[in-house]
């Protein structure tokens, strides 16, 4: 994490002060205050029509070479849902639709500091994918075949998604319906 040394508004060297019970950098010249807020991230827990989960292997830090859920930082002006689907589309070319919110999570990241992650369950009807430079590989896996995921946040999201789904057995039966002509 890079901390400001100079005021980004007027260029004056910053001072440290206690503002609203926290130590913050502030500008003695123009009173600019460096409020440090979490960065918003969207994660896509993405399932295909057979209920398999999309897992990707990352080709960039953080979590280089780790298996993960697709996702990334929200852009200004987009909703978390839009950011979630955009990241999925960019990384895998898949066009998904939001099924539901799984949860909102806080994490401290060495690389980015405080993160606010919003995770959605996303459903895709066409699961033929094409990965971009951010990934080494990506595929849909059935529950028992999912590669080992070590990122705690992503483990949490998967756990929460499954706990929710297992509470609604009727829905699960529907989502596992075998479609004629598609044998997997
Ligand atoms: Zn200033």
Boltz pocket constraint, residues with backbone or C-beta under 6 A from the ligand:
constraints:
  - pocket:
      binder: B
      contacts: [[A, 7], [A, 8], [A, 9], [A, 10], [A, 11], [A, 12], [A, 27], [A, 28], [A, 29], [A, 30], [A, 31], [A, 32]]
      max_distance: 6.0
